[in-house]
Amino acid sequence: MFYKNKEDRGTMARRSRNSEMMTTTEVAKLLHVHANTVRQWANKGLLRAYRLGPRRDRRFKHEDVDSFMRHNNHKLSLA
């Protein structure tokens, strides 16, 4: 892949790593709950969240969400 400068290369690497993680909204849709519920679970430590960037946005690893679903009897959404 061709990069115009070093910043592009770093941006692409971050974008790649972040795409492996899910947003609060994506987790909420998967679990059929409101995004605020996902935030509350993360705040209580029930669901592992990673805070990224200057806005401290939450991101969730797929394996953490899978583990949460297994331990809490959530069904995977196919929609």
N, CA, C and O atoms as a GROMACS GRO file, in nm:
protein
  316
    1MET      N    1   0.084  -0.118   0.000
    1MET     CA    2   0.000   0.000   0.000
    1MET      C    3   0.088   0.123   0.000
    1MET      O    4   0.192   0.126   0.066
    2PHE      N    5   0.047   0.226  -0.074
    2PHE     CA    6   0.123   0.349  -0.086
    2PHE      C    7   0.072   0.451   0.015
    2PHE      O    8  -0.048   0.477   0.022
    3TYR      N    9   0.162   0.509   0.095
    3TYR     CA   10   0.128   0.611   0.192
    3TYR      C   11   0.189   0.743   0.150
    3TYR      O   12   0.305   0.747   0.108
    4LYS      N   13   0.114   0.851   0.161
    4LYS     CA   14   0.166   0.983   0.126
    4LYS      C   15   0.271   1.029   0.226
    4LYS      O   16   0.369   1.094   0.189
    5ASN      N   17   0.251   0.995   0.354
    5ASN     CA   18   0.347   1.036   0.457
    5ASN      C   19   0.336   0.941   0.577
    5ASN      O   20   0.253   0.850   0.578
    6LYS      N   21   0.419   0.965   0.677
    6LYS     CA   22   0.421   0.878   0.795
    6LYS      C   23   0.289   0.882   0.870
    6LYS      O   24   0.248   0.780   0.927
    7GLU      N   25   0.222   0.997   0.872
    7GLU     CA   26   0.094   1.008   0.943
    7GLU      C   27  -0.010   0.914   0.883
    7GLU      O   28  -0.088   0.853   0.956
    8ASP      N   29  -0.012   0.903   0.750
    8ASP     CA   30  -0.106   0.813   0.685
    8ASP      C   31  -0.084   0.669   0.730
    8ASP      O   32  -0.179   0.596   0.757
    9ARG      N   33   0.042   0.629   0.739
    9ARG     CA   34   0.075   0.493   0.780
    9ARG      C   35   0.023   0.468   0.921
    9ARG      O   36  -0.035   0.362   0.948
   10GLY      N   37   0.043   0.563   1.012
   10GLY     CA   38  -0.005   0.549   1.149
   10GLY      C   39  -0.156   0.546   1.157
   10GLY      O   40  -0.214   0.470   1.235
   11THR      N   41  -0.221   0.630   1.076
   11THR     CA   42  -0.367   0.633   1.073
   11THR      C   43  -0.423   0.500   1.026
   11THR      O   44  -0.519   0.449   1.083
   12MET      N   45  -0.363   0.444   0.922
   12MET     CA   46  -0.409   0.315   0.870
   12MET      C   47  -0.391   0.205   0.973
   12MET      O   48  -0.477   0.119   0.986
   13ALA      N   49  -0.280   0.206   1.046
   13ALA     CA   50  -0.257   0.105   1.149
   13ALA      C   51  -0.360   0.117   1.260
   13ALA      O   52  -0.413   0.017   1.307
   14ARG      N   53  -0.388   0.241   1.302
   14ARG     CA   54  -0.489   0.261   1.408
   14ARG      C   55  -0.627   0.218   1.358
   14ARG      O   56  -0.701   0.153   1.431
   15ARG      N   57  -0.660   0.254   1.236
   15ARG     CA   58  -0.790   0.218   1.180
   15ARG      C   59  -0.805   0.066   1.175
   15ARG      O   60  -0.912   0.014   1.203
   16SER      N   61  -0.698  -0.003   1.138
   16SER     CA   62  -0.701  -0.149   1.131
   16SER      C   63  -0.723  -0.210   1.269
   16SER      O   64  -0.806  -0.300   1.284
   17ARG      N   65  -0.650  -0.161   1.368
   17ARG     CA   66  -0.667  -0.212   1.504
   17ARG      C   67  -0.806  -0.182   1.557
   17ARG      O   68  -0.869  -0.267   1.619
   18ASN      N   69  -0.854  -0.060   1.534
   18ASN     CA   70  -0.985  -0.021   1.585
   18ASN      C   71  -1.098  -0.097   1.516
   18ASN      O   72  -1.203  -0.120   1.578
   19SER      N   73  -1.080  -0.137   1.390
   19SER     CA   74  -1.186  -0.209   1.320
   19SER      C   75  -1.205  -0.349   1.379
   19SER      O   76  -1.309  -0.412   1.356
   20GLU      N   77  -1.108  -0.397   1.453
   20GLU     CA   78  -1.122  -0.526   1.519
   20GLU      C   79  -1.206  -0.514   1.645
   20GLU      O   80  -1.242  -0.615   1.706
   21MET      N   81  -1.237  -0.392   1.684
   21MET     CA   82  -1.313  -0.368   1.805
   21MET      C   83  -1.451  -0.315   1.768
   21MET      O   84  -1.472  -0.265   1.658
   22MET      N   85  -1.542  -0.327   1.862
   22MET     CA   86  -1.680  -0.286   1.838
   22MET      C   87  -1.711  -0.158   1.916
   22MET      O   88  -1.657  -0.136   2.024
   23THR      N   89  -1.797  -0.076   1.859
   23THR     CA   90  -1.843   0.044   1.928
   23THR      C   91  -1.952   0.008   2.027
   23THR      O   92  -2.004  -0.104   2.027
   24THR      N   93  -1.986   0.103   2.111
   24THR     CA   94  -2.096   0.084   2.207
   24THR      C   95  -2.226   0.053   2.133
   24THR      O   96  -2.302  -0.035   2.173
   25THR      N   97  -2.251   0.125   2.026
   25THR     CA   98  -2.373   0.103   1.947
   25THR      C   99  -2.376  -0.035   1.884
   25THR      O  100  -2.480  -0.101   1.884
   26GLU      N  101  -2.264  -0.080   1.832
   26GLU     CA  102  -2.258  -0.213   1.771
   26GLU      C  103  -2.284  -0.322   1.873
   26GLU      O  104  -2.356  -0.418   1.844
   27VAL      N  105  -2.228  -0.308   1.993
   27VAL     CA  106  -2.251  -0.407   2.099
   27VAL      C  107  -2.398  -0.404   2.140
   27VAL      O  108  -2.459  -0.509   2.160
   28ALA      N  109  -2.453  -0.285   2.153
   28ALA     CA  110  -2.594  -0.271   2.193
   28ALA      C  111  -2.686  -0.340   2.091
   28ALA      O  112  -2.779  -0.411   2.130
   29LYS      N  113  -2.661  -0.320   1.963
   29LYS     CA  114  -2.743  -0.384   1.860
   29LYS      C  115  -2.728  -0.536   1.865
   29LYS      O  116  -2.826  -0.609   1.851
   30LEU      N  117  -2.607  -0.582   1.886
   30LEU     CA  118  -2.581  -0.726   1.892
   30LEU      C  119  -2.656  -0.790   2.008
   30LEU      O  120  -2.710  -0.900   1.995
   31LEU      N  121  -2.660  -0.720   2.122
   31LEU     CA  122  -2.723  -0.775   2.243
   31LEU      C  123  -2.869  -0.733   2.260
   31LEU      O  124  -2.934  -0.770   2.358
   32HIS      N  125  -2.920  -0.655   2.165
   32HIS     CA  126  -3.060  -0.608   2.171
   32HIS      C  127  -3.088  -0.531   2.299
   32HIS      O  128  -3.188  -0.556   2.367
   33VAL      N  129  -2.999  -0.439   2.331
   33VAL     CA  130  -3.019  -0.352   2.447
   33VAL      C  131  -2.986  -0.209   2.403
   33VAL      O  132  -2.933  -0.187   2.294
   34HIS      N  133  -3.018  -0.114   2.487
   34HIS     CA  134  -2.987   0.026   2.461
   34HIS      C  135  -2.837   0.050   2.484
   34HIS      O  136  -2.775  -0.016   2.567
   35ALA      N  137  -2.781   0.145   2.412
   35ALA     CA  138  -2.638   0.177   2.427
   35ALA      C  139  -2.605   0.218   2.571
   35ALA      O  140  -2.496   0.189   2.619
   36ASN      N  141  -2.699   0.284   2.638
   36ASN     CA  142  -2.674   0.323   2.778
   36ASN      C  143  -2.658   0.200   2.868
   36ASN      O  144  -2.584   0.205   2.966
   37THR      N  145  -2.726   0.092   2.836
   37THR     CA  146  -2.712  -0.032   2.913
   37THR      C  147  -2.571  -0.086   2.898
   37THR      O  148  -2.510  -0.129   2.995
   38VAL      N  149  -2.519  -0.084   2.776
   38VAL     CA  150  -2.381  -0.130   2.751
   38VAL      C  151  -2.284  -0.042   2.829
   38VAL      O  152  -2.189  -0.093   2.889
   39ARG      N  153  -2.306   0.088   2.829
   39ARG     CA  154  -2.219   0.180   2.905
   39ARG      C  155  -2.223   0.149   3.054
   39ARG      O  156  -2.120   0.150   3.121
   40GLN      N  157  -2.342   0.121   3.106
   40GLN     CA  158  -2.356   0.088   3.249
   40GLN      C  159  -2.282  -0.042   3.281
   40GLN      O  160  -2.213  -0.050   3.383
   41TRP      N  161  -2.294  -0.143   3.195
   41TRP     CA  162  -2.223  -0.268   3.218
   41TRP      C  163  -2.073  -0.244   3.219
   41TRP      O  164  -2.001  -0.300   3.302
   42ALA      N  165  -2.026  -0.161   3.127
   42ALA     CA  166  -1.883  -0.130   3.122
   42ALA      C  167  -1.840  -0.054   3.248
   42ALA      O  168  -1.735  -0.083   3.306
   43ASN      N  169  -1.920   0.042   3.290
   43ASN     CA  170  -1.887   0.120   3.410
   43ASN      C  171  -1.882   0.033   3.535
   43ASN      O  172  -1.802   0.057   3.625
   44LYS      N  173  -1.968  -0.069   3.540
   44LYS     CA  174  -1.972  -0.160   3.656
   44LYS      C  175  -1.867  -0.270   3.646
   44LYS      O  176  -1.849  -0.347   3.741
   45GLY      N  177  -1.798  -0.278   3.533
   45GLY     CA  178  -1.695  -0.380   3.516
   45GLY      C  179  -1.750  -0.515   3.471
   45GLY      O  180  -1.678  -0.615   3.472
   46LEU      N  181  -1.876  -0.519   3.432
   46LEU     CA  182  -1.936  -0.644   3.386
   46LEU      C  183  -1.892  -0.679   3.244
   46LEU      O  184  -1.885  -0.796   3.208
   47LEU      N  185  -1.864  -0.577   3.164
   47LEU     CA  186  -1.821  -0.593   3.026
   47LEU      C  187  -1.697  -0.508   3.006
   47LEU      O  188  -1.700  -0.387   3.028
   48ARG      N  189  -1.589  -0.569   2.966
   48ARG     CA  190  -1.461  -0.500   2.952
   48ARG      C  191  -1.466  -0.400   2.837
   48ARG      O  192  -1.502  -0.435   2.725
   49ALA      N  193  -1.428  -0.276   2.866
   49ALA     CA  194  -1.425  -0.170   2.765
   49ALA      C  195  -1.286  -0.108   2.765
   49ALA      O  196  -1.218  -0.103   2.867
   50TYR      N  197  -1.246  -0.062   2.649
   50TYR     CA  198  -1.119   0.006   2.630
   50TYR      C  199  -1.150   0.149   2.589
   50TYR      O  200  -1.227   0.170   2.496
   51ARG      N  201  -1.090   0.246   2.657
   51ARG     CA  202  -1.117   0.387   2.627
   51ARG      C  203  -1.009   0.437   2.532
   51ARG      O  204  -0.889   0.429   2.562
   52LEU      N  205  -1.052   0.488   2.417
   52LEU     CA  206  -0.960   0.528   2.312
   52LEU      C  207  -0.977   0.674   2.274
   52LEU      O  208  -1.087   0.730   2.280
   53GLY      N  209  -0.867   0.735   2.235
   53GLY     CA  210  -0.869   0.870   2.180
   53GLY      C  211  -0.893   0.978   2.282
   53GLY      O  212  -0.916   0.950   2.399
   54PRO      N  213  -0.888   1.102   2.236
   54PRO     CA  214  -0.905   1.216   2.327
   54PRO      C  215  -1.045   1.225   2.386
   54PRO      O  216  -1.064   1.280   2.494
   55ARG      N  217  -1.145   1.170   2.314
   55ARG     CA  218  -1.282   1.170   2.367
   55ARG      C  219  -1.307   1.054   2.461
   55ARG      O  220  -1.413   1.046   2.524
   56ARG      N  221  -1.209   0.963   2.470
   56ARG     CA  222  -1.219   0.846   2.559
   56ARG      C  223  -1.339   0.758   2.521
   56ARG      O  224  -1.408   0.706   2.609
   57ASP      N  225  -1.363   0.743   2.391
   57ASP     CA  226  -1.470   0.657   2.343
   57ASP      C  227  -1.446   0.513   2.386
   57ASP      O  228  -1.332   0.467   2.392
   58ARG      N  229  -1.554   0.443   2.416
   58ARG     CA  230  -1.542   0.301   2.454
   58ARG      C  231  -1.535   0.215   2.330
   58ARG      O  232  -1.603   0.240   2.230
   59ARG      N  233  -1.451   0.113   2.337
   59ARG     CA  234  -1.446   0.010   2.233
   59ARG      C  235  -1.440  -0.125   2.304
   59ARG      O  236  -1.387  -0.136   2.415
   60PHE      N  237  -1.495  -0.225   2.239
   60PHE     CA  238  -1.507  -0.357   2.298
   60PHE      C  239  -1.446  -0.460   2.206
   60PHE      O  240  -1.472  -0.459   2.085
   61LYS      N  241  -1.364  -0.548   2.261
   61LYS     CA  242  -1.307  -0.657   2.182
   61LYS      C  243  -1.414  -0.763   2.161
   61LYS      O  244  -1.496  -0.790   2.249
   62HIS      N  245  -1.412  -0.823   2.041
   62HIS     CA  246  -1.510  -0.927   2.009
   62HIS      C  247  -1.506  -1.040   2.112
   62HIS      O  248  -1.610  -1.089   2.154
   63GLU      N  249  -1.386  -1.082   2.152
   63GLU     CA  250  -1.377  -1.194   2.246
   63GLU      C  251  -1.434  -1.158   2.383
   63GLU      O  252  -1.487  -1.245   2.452
   64ASP      N  253  -1.423  -1.031   2.424
   64ASP     CA  254  -1.482  -0.988   2.551
   64ASP      C  255  -1.634  -0.991   2.544
   64ASP      O  256  -1.701  -1.031   2.639
   65VAL      N  257  -1.689  -0.947   2.431
   65VAL     CA  258  -1.834  -0.949   2.413
   65VAL      C  259  -1.883  -1.094   2.407
   65VAL      O  260  -1.986  -1.126   2.467
   66ASP      N  261  -1.811  -1.180   2.338
   66ASP     CA  262  -1.848  -1.322   2.332
   66ASP      C  263  -1.848  -1.384   2.471
   66ASP      O  264  -1.940  -1.458   2.507
   67SER      N  265  -1.746  -1.354   2.548
   67SER     CA  266  -1.738  -1.407   2.685
   67SER      C  267  -1.854  -1.355   2.770
   67SER      O  268  -1.915  -1.431   2.846
   68PHE      N  269  -1.885  -1.227   2.756
   68PHE     CA  270  -1.996  -1.168   2.829
   68PHE      C  271  -2.127  -1.239   2.793
   68PHE      O  272  -2.208  -1.269   2.881
   69MET      N  273  -2.147  -1.265   2.664
   69MET     CA  274  -2.270  -1.332   2.620
   69MET      C  275  -2.277  -1.474   2.677
   69MET      O  276  -2.384  -1.516   2.722
   70ARG      N  277  -2.167  -1.546   2.675
   70ARG     CA  278  -2.166  -1.682   2.729
   70ARG      C  279  -2.198  -1.683   2.878
   70ARG      O  280  -2.275  -1.767   2.925
   71HIS      N  281  -2.140  -1.590   2.952
   71HIS     CA  282  -2.160  -1.588   3.097
   71HIS      C  283  -2.294  -1.530   3.139
   71HIS      O  284  -2.336  -1.547   3.253
   72ASN      N  285  -2.361  -1.463   3.047
   72ASN     CA  286  -2.489  -1.400   3.080
   72ASN      C  287  -2.605  -1.451   2.995
   72ASN      O  288  -2.711  -1.390   2.991
   73ASN      N  289  -2.583  -1.563   2.928
   73ASN     CA  290  -2.687  -1.630   2.851
   73ASN      C  291  -2.752  -1.542   2.745
   73ASN      O  292  -2.872  -1.553   2.719
   74HIS      N  293  -2.674  -1.455   2.683
   74HIS     CA  294  -2.725  -1.373   2.572
   74HIS      C  295  -2.713  -1.454   2.444
   74HIS      O  296  -2.616  -1.527   2.423
   75LYS      N  297  -2.811  -1.438   2.358
   75LYS     CA  298  -2.810  -1.502   2.228
   75LYS      C  299  -2.747  -1.408   2.126
   75LYS      O  300  -2.771  -1.287   2.131
   76LEU      N  301  -2.669  -1.459   2.037
   76LEU     CA  302  -2.606  -1.382   1.932
   76LEU      C  303  -2.711  -1.337   1.831
   76LEU      O  304  -2.792  -1.417   1.785
   77SER      N  305  -2.708  -1.209   1.798
   77SER     CA  306  -2.801  -1.156   1.699
   77SER      C  307  -2.754  -1.190   1.560
   77SER      O  308  -2.636  -1.174   1.528
   78LEU      N  309  -2.843  -1.237   1.477
   78LEU     CA  310  -2.809  -1.266   1.339
   78LEU      C  311  -2.850  -1.152   1.247
   78LEU      O  312  -2.824  -1.157   1.127
   79ALA      N  313  -2.913  -1.050   1.301
   79ALA     CA  314  -2.960  -0.936   1.220
   79ALA      C  315  -2.851  -0.834   1.202
   79ALA      O  316  -2.872  -0.732   1.137
   0.00000   0.00000   0.00000
